[in-house]
Amino acid sequence: ELSYIFDILNIPVLQFAGKATGTFNITDLYSSRMLNTDLEVQNFSFNQVQLGRLNLFSEWDDQQKGILMLGSIYKNDTTWTDVSGYVYPVGKNAGLSLFFGANDLNLAFLHPFVENIAKNMQGRGFGNIHLHGPFKAFAEQHPQLLCEKPAGRVADRQRKFAVLVSDSIHLTPGAIIGRNVTVHDKFGNSAKVNLTVNHKHFKDVSFDVGVQTNNMLVFDAPQKQNPLIFGTVFGTGTASIKGNGQLINFDINMRSDPKTSVKLDFMNNSSAAEYDFITFVNKKELREMALTKPVDSIKPLIFKNEDEGAELRMNFLLDITPDADIELIMDPVAGDKITGNCNGSLQIQYGTKTDLRMYGNIGIVQGNYNFSLQQLIHKNFK
């Protein structure tokens, strides 16, 4: 079992596993190291992702001070991926340099290297990958991946939903680039995306994404995860998303399309948001200090609870059409709500560190107000 061997080596980025059968020879005559293997590995996996059956030949290259690896990963009898390169296990150059001739290769094995950019990366890849660098900082150089409908995860702060990509994504040592890439939502609606993600060994990430949608799912949030504004939005228009780990700017110019349904509940959480005098403490440290230190020394432990992650600034220019169903929740307990369809234009500005602002004119095309008074009177106004 290869995983036992690589656990002993204690190199976290080399998570190889599988049942190996074959020959392994090692000699050290007069300080001249020699090592070679000829193995068949069933259920071979890399980074806990099963890739297939691996036929591998490897030997120690004393000149390169590394292990030469030559092999093929067979998904089945007609589909395989060739692998070649070196693993440098020790010394100042400890790292690896592996080439993959990808042919229907499960891309999930790349996840540990790109998790700061793409969460839950899945899909099948075709093309050439050169994965190389020191164990402490990986880079990918000179690849061109043709990703046949891999499901990446695109997320706002509350909700994740699948986006299917069926186009070429180019990876360079410091960037991930996509030009006029076609993506699909879970209903098959399409959009065109241009993106550039710059990084330094997948850290210090900055990005510039432009999207042209056509009746596509652009917002999908349940009430439990986003209680103020929830529902689904289908839209046609453009979106620009630029930012880094500290600040992300959204500029959205969109028209609502059929099947859009949005619910707004600003009554349920308004009072709690104003209680900024509430503080949070580490109870364990507080108890320990209370037994041994005066009260004044405990005060520095108290701190304000602040949002984690990047600051978000959003600017929406929205063309609201009667295709969208809008619901304003007035009293969630009594069931008071206004539902209807509108026509007009709105500008909405919102940020994680700024107030919500709305500008524009909206005309009610038709609607219904479900009114109740102290659970005694119920009346529908059309």
C-alpha positions as CSV (number, residue, x, y, z in Angstrom):
1,E,0.0,0.0,0.0
2,L,1.7,3.2,-1.2
3,S,0.0,5.4,1.3
4,Y,1.9,3.7,4.1
5,I,5.3,4.6,2.4
6,F,4.4,8.2,1.8
7,D,3.0,8.6,5.3
8,I,6.4,7.6,6.6
9,L,8.1,10.1,4.2
10,N,5.9,12.8,5.8
11,I,5.6,15.0,2.6
12,P,2.0,16.3,2.7
13,V,1.9,17.2,-1.0
14,L,2.8,13.7,-2.0
15,Q,-0.4,11.9,-1.2
16,F,0.0,8.8,-3.4
17,A,-2.0,5.6,-2.6
18,G,-2.8,2.3,-4.2
19,K,-2.0,-1.4,-4.1
20,A,1.5,-1.9,-5.7
21,T,2.7,-5.2,-7.1
22,G,6.1,-5.7,-8.8
23,T,9.8,-5.4,-8.2
24,F,11.7,-2.9,-6.1
25,N,15.5,-2.9,-6.0
26,I,17.9,-0.7,-4.0
27,T,21.7,-0.9,-3.7
28,D,24.4,1.3,-2.3
29,L,27.8,0.0,-3.4
30,Y,30.7,2.3,-2.7
31,S,28.3,5.3,-2.1
32,S,26.9,4.9,-5.6
33,R,23.1,4.8,-5.0
34,M,20.9,2.7,-7.2
35,L,17.2,2.3,-7.1
36,N,14.6,1.1,-9.5
37,T,11.1,-0.2,-9.5
38,D,8.7,-1.8,-12.0
39,L,5.2,-1.7,-10.5
40,E,1.6,-2.1,-11.3
41,V,-0.6,-0.1,-8.9
42,Q,-4.3,-0.9,-8.7
43,N,-6.7,1.9,-7.6
44,F,-3.9,4.5,-7.9
45,S,-4.8,7.8,-6.3
46,F,-3.2,11.2,-6.0
47,N,-4.4,13.6,-3.3
48,Q,-7.1,11.2,-2.3
49,V,-8.6,11.2,-5.9
50,Q,-8.7,7.8,-7.5
51,L,-7.3,8.0,-11.1
52,G,-7.1,4.4,-12.3
53,R,-4.5,1.6,-12.8
54,L,-0.9,2.9,-12.8
55,N,1.9,1.1,-14.6
56,L,5.1,2.7,-13.4
57,F,8.8,2.4,-14.0
58,S,11.1,4.5,-11.8
59,E,14.8,4.7,-11.0
60,W,17.2,6.9,-9.0
61,D,19.0,9.4,-11.2
62,D,22.2,10.2,-9.3
63,Q,23.0,13.1,-11.6
64,Q,19.7,14.8,-11.0
65,K,19.5,13.7,-7.4
66,G,15.9,12.6,-7.9
67,I,13.7,9.7,-8.8
68,L,12.8,9.5,-12.5
69,M,9.2,8.4,-13.0
70,L,7.7,7.0,-16.3
71,G,4.3,5.6,-16.4
72,S,0.7,5.5,-17.6
73,I,-2.6,5.8,-15.7
74,Y,-5.3,3.6,-17.3
75,K,-8.9,4.6,-16.8
76,N,-9.8,1.7,-19.0
77,D,-8.3,-0.3,-21.9
78,T,-8.8,2.6,-24.3
79,T,-8.3,5.7,-22.2
80,W,-5.0,6.5,-20.4
81,T,-2.9,9.4,-19.2
82,D,0.9,9.4,-19.6
83,V,3.0,10.6,-16.6
84,S,6.7,11.5,-16.6
85,G,9.1,13.6,-14.5
86,Y,11.1,13.6,-11.3
87,V,10.5,13.6,-7.6
88,Y,13.2,15.2,-5.6
89,P,12.7,13.8,-2.1
90,V,15.4,15.5,0.0
91,G,17.8,18.4,0.0
92,K,17.5,22.1,-0.8
93,N,15.7,21.4,-4.1
94,A,13.1,19.0,-2.5
95,G,10.1,19.1,-4.7
96,L,8.7,17.6,-7.9
97,S,8.4,18.1,-11.6
98,L,5.7,15.9,-13.2
99,F,4.2,16.1,-16.7
100,F,0.7,14.7,-17.3
101,G,-0.5,14.1,-20.8
102,A,-4.1,14.3,-19.7
103,N,-6.7,12.2,-21.5
104,D,-10.1,12.3,-19.6
105,L,-8.2,12.9,-16.3
106,N,-10.1,13.6,-13.1
107,L,-9.1,17.1,-12.3
108,A,-10.0,16.9,-8.6
109,F,-6.4,15.9,-7.8
110,L,-5.5,19.6,-8.4
111,H,-7.8,20.8,-5.6
112,P,-5.1,21.1,-2.8
113,F,-3.1,23.4,-5.1
114,V,-5.9,25.7,-6.2
115,E,-8.3,25.6,-3.2
116,N,-7.6,29.3,-2.5
117,I,-9.1,30.1,-5.9
118,A,-11.6,27.3,-6.8
119,K,-13.5,25.4,-4.1
120,N,-14.6,21.8,-4.8
121,M,-12.9,21.6,-8.2
122,Q,-14.3,18.7,-10.2
123,G,-14.4,17.6,-13.9
124,R,-12.5,15.9,-16.7
125,G,-9.4,17.4,-18.3
126,F,-7.7,17.0,-21.7
127,G,-4.3,18.5,-22.5
128,N,-0.9,18.9,-21.0
129,I,-0.1,19.7,-17.4
130,H,3.4,20.4,-15.9
131,L,3.1,20.4,-12.1
132,H,6.4,21.4,-10.6
133,G,8.1,23.4,-7.9
134,P,9.4,23.0,-4.3
135,F,7.1,21.2,-1.9
136,K,6.5,24.5,0.0
137,A,5.3,26.5,-3.0
138,F,3.8,24.9,-6.1
139,A,3.4,26.5,-9.5
140,E,1.9,25.2,-12.8
141,Q,3.8,26.1,-15.9
142,H,3.0,25.8,-19.7
143,P,-0.3,24.0,-19.4
144,Q,-3.3,24.2,-21.6
145,L,-6.3,22.3,-20.2
146,L,-9.4,21.5,-22.3
147,C,-12.0,21.0,-19.6
148,E,-15.0,19.1,-20.8
149,K,-17.9,20.2,-18.7
150,P,-16.2,20.3,-15.3
151,A,-18.4,21.5,-12.4
152,G,-16.6,24.3,-10.6
153,R,-18.2,26.1,-7.7
154,V,-18.9,29.8,-7.9
155,A,-20.1,31.3,-4.6
156,D,-21.4,34.6,-3.2
157,R,-21.0,35.0,0.6
158,Q,-24.1,32.9,1.3
159,R,-24.7,30.4,-1.5
160,K,-22.9,28.0,-3.7
161,F,-24.2,26.8,-7.1
162,A,-22.7,24.8,-9.9
163,V,-21.3,26.3,-13.1
164,L,-20.4,24.0,-16.0
165,V,-17.4,24.9,-18.1
166,S,-16.9,23.5,-21.6
167,D,-13.9,25.4,-23.0
168,S,-10.2,25.9,-22.8
169,I,-8.7,27.3,-19.6
170,H,-5.0,28.4,-19.8
171,L,-2.8,28.1,-16.7
172,T,0.5,29.9,-16.6
173,P,3.1,30.2,-13.7
174,G,1.3,33.3,-12.3
175,A,-2.2,33.3,-13.8
176,I,-5.3,31.4,-14.8
177,I,-6.8,32.8,-18.0
178,G,-10.0,32.2,-19.8
179,R,-11.1,34.0,-23.0
180,N,-14.7,33.9,-24.2
181,V,-15.3,30.8,-22.1
182,T,-18.8,29.2,-22.3
183,V,-20.4,28.3,-19.0
184,H,-23.8,26.9,-18.2
185,D,-26.0,27.0,-15.1
186,K,-27.7,23.9,-13.7
187,F,-30.6,24.4,-16.1
188,G,-28.4,24.5,-19.2
189,N,-28.6,28.3,-19.8
190,S,-25.3,29.7,-21.1
191,A,-23.1,32.7,-20.6
192,K,-19.7,34.0,-21.9
193,V,-16.9,34.6,-19.4
194,N,-13.6,36.4,-19.7
195,L,-11.4,35.9,-16.6
196,T,-7.9,36.5,-15.4
197,V,-6.8,35.3,-12.0
198,N,-3.3,36.4,-10.9
199,H,-1.5,34.6,-8.1
200,K,1.9,33.9,-6.5
201,H,2.0,30.1,-5.9
202,F,-1.9,30.3,-5.5
203,K,-1.5,33.0,-2.8
204,D,-1.9,36.8,-3.0
205,V,-4.8,36.3,-5.4
206,S,-6.3,39.1,-7.5
207,F,-8.9,38.6,-10.3
208,D,-10.8,40.3,-13.0
209,V,-14.0,38.6,-14.3
210,G,-16.4,39.8,-17.0
211,V,-19.6,37.9,-17.7
212,Q,-22.2,38.2,-20.4
213,T,-25.4,36.3,-19.5
214,N,-28.4,35.3,-21.4
215,N,-31.4,34.3,-19.3
216,M,-29.1,32.6,-16.8
217,L,-29.3,31.8,-13.1
218,V,-27.3,34.6,-11.5
219,F,-28.6,34.4,-7.9
220,D,-29.8,31.4,-5.9
221,A,-30.1,31.7,-2.1
222,P,-32.5,30.1,0.4
223,Q,-34.0,32.0,3.3
224,K,-32.0,30.1,5.9
225,Q,-28.6,31.2,4.4
226,N,-29.6,34.8,3.4
227,P,-32.7,35.9,5.4
228,L,-32.8,39.5,4.1
229,I,-33.0,38.8,0.3
230,F,-33.6,35.3,-0.9
231,G,-34.9,33.4,-3.9
232,T,-33.8,32.9,-7.5
233,V,-32.9,35.4,-10.2
234,F,-32.6,34.7,-13.9
235,G,-31.0,37.6,-15.8
236,T,-29.7,38.9,-19.1
237,G,-26.9,41.5,-19.1
238,T,-23.3,42.0,-18.0
239,A,-21.4,41.6,-14.7
240,S,-17.9,42.8,-13.8
241,I,-16.2,41.3,-10.7
242,K,-12.8,42.6,-9.7
243,G,-10.8,42.3,-6.5
244,N,-8.4,40.5,-4.2
245,G,-8.4,39.1,-0.7
246,Q,-9.2,42.4,0.9
247,L,-11.8,44.1,-1.4
248,I,-14.1,42.7,-4.1
249,N,-16.1,45.1,-6.4
250,F,-19.3,43.9,-8.2
251,D,-20.7,46.0,-11.1
252,I,-23.9,44.4,-12.4
253,N,-26.1,45.6,-15.3
254,M,-28.9,43.2,-15.6
255,R,-32.5,42.7,-16.9
256,S,-34.8,40.3,-15.0
257,D,-36.1,37.3,-17.0
258,P,-38.9,34.8,-16.5
259,K,-38.9,32.4,-13.5
260,T,-37.3,35.2,-11.3
261,S,-38.7,35.1,-7.8
262,V,-37.2,37.4,-5.1
263,K,-38.4,37.8,-1.5
264,L,-37.2,40.7,0.8
265,D,-37.6,40.6,4.6
266,F,-36.2,43.7,6.2
267,M,-38.4,43.5,9.3
268,N,-37.2,40.3,10.8
269,N,-33.6,41.3,11.6
270,S,-33.6,45.1,11.8
271,S,-33.5,45.5,15.6
272,A,-30.7,43.0,16.2
273,A,-28.4,44.7,13.7
274,E,-28.4,48.0,15.8
275,Y,-27.1,46.4,19.0
276,D,-23.5,47.3,18.4
277,F,-22.7,47.3,22.1
278,I,-22.8,43.5,22.3
279,T,-19.3,42.0,22.7
280,F,-17.9,38.5,22.6
281,V,-15.3,37.0,24.9
282,N,-13.3,33.8,25.2
283,K,-15.0,32.2,28.2
284,K,-12.3,29.7,29.0
285,E,-9.6,32.4,29.1
286,L,-11.9,34.7,31.0
287,R,-12.6,32.1,33.7
288,E,-8.9,31.4,34.2
289,M,-8.0,35.0,34.5
290,A,-10.8,35.7,36.8
291,L,-9.4,33.3,39.3
292,T,-5.9,34.7,39.2
293,K,-5.9,38.3,38.0
294,P,-7.7,41.6,38.9
295,V,-10.8,42.6,36.9
296,D,-9.1,45.4,35.1
297,S,-6.6,43.0,33.4
298,I,-9.5,41.1,31.9
299,K,-10.9,44.0,29.9
300,P,-8.4,43.6,26.9
301,L,-9.9,40.2,26.2
302,I,-13.2,41.8,25.1
303,F,-13.4,42.5,21.4
304,K,-16.0,43.4,18.7
305,N,-17.2,40.7,16.4
306,E,-16.3,41.7,12.9
307,D,-17.0,40.1,9.5
308,E,-14.3,37.9,8.2
309,G,-13.0,37.8,4.7
310,A,-12.9,40.4,2.0
311,E,-15.0,43.6,2.0
312,L,-17.7,43.5,-0.7
313,R,-18.9,46.5,-2.6
314,M,-21.8,45.9,-5.0
315,N,-23.4,48.3,-7.5
316,F,-26.5,47.0,-9.4
317,L,-28.2,48.6,-12.3
318,L,-31.4,46.6,-12.7
319,D,-34.1,46.7,-15.4
320,I,-37.0,45.2,-13.5
321,T,-39.6,43.5,-15.8
322,P,-43.1,42.1,-15.0
323,D,-41.5,38.6,-15.5
324,A,-40.1,38.9,-12.0
325,D,-42.2,38.0,-8.9
326,I,-41.4,40.3,-6.0
327,E,-42.5,39.7,-2.4
328,L,-42.0,42.1,0.5
329,I,-42.5,40.5,3.8
330,M,-44.1,43.0,6.3
331,D,-44.7,40.7,9.3
332,P,-43.4,37.1,8.9
333,V,-45.3,35.9,12.1
334,A,-48.7,37.2,11.0
335,G,-48.1,36.5,7.4
336,D,-48.4,40.1,6.2
337,K,-46.8,40.5,2.8
338,I,-47.0,42.3,-0.5
339,T,-46.5,40.3,-3.7
340,G,-46.6,41.5,-7.2
341,N,-44.9,42.3,-10.5
342,C,-43.2,45.6,-11.3
343,N,-41.8,47.5,-14.2
344,G,-39.0,50.1,-13.9
345,S,-35.3,50.7,-13.2
346,L,-33.4,50.4,-9.9
347,Q,-29.9,51.2,-8.8
348,I,-28.9,49.3,-5.7
349,Q,-25.7,49.9,-3.8
350,Y,-24.6,47.7,-0.9
351,G,-21.5,46.7,0.9
352,T,-20.5,44.7,3.9
353,K,-19.2,47.9,5.5
354,T,-21.8,50.3,4.0
355,D,-25.6,50.7,4.2
356,L,-28.1,49.5,1.6
357,R,-29.2,52.3,-0.8
358,M,-31.8,52.2,-3.5
359,Y,-32.6,54.7,-6.2
360,G,-35.0,54.7,-9.1
361,N,-38.7,54.4,-10.1
362,I,-40.7,51.3,-10.0
363,G,-44.3,51.0,-11.2
364,I,-46.5,48.2,-9.8
365,V,-48.1,46.3,-12.7
366,Q,-50.3,44.1,-10.4
367,G,-50.0,42.8,-6.9
368,N,-51.6,41.6,-3.7
369,Y,-51.3,42.8,-0.1
370,N,-52.2,40.1,2.5
371,F,-53.1,42.2,5.5
372,S,-53.8,41.0,9.1
373,L,-54.5,42.8,12.3
374,Q,-53.7,41.1,15.7
375,Q,-54.7,37.7,14.2
376,L,-58.4,39.0,14.2
377,I,-58.7,40.6,10.8
378,H,-57.4,39.1,7.6
379,K,-57.9,41.0,4.3
380,N,-56.4,40.7,0.8
381,F,-56.0,43.9,-1.1
382,K,-55.5,43.6,-4.9
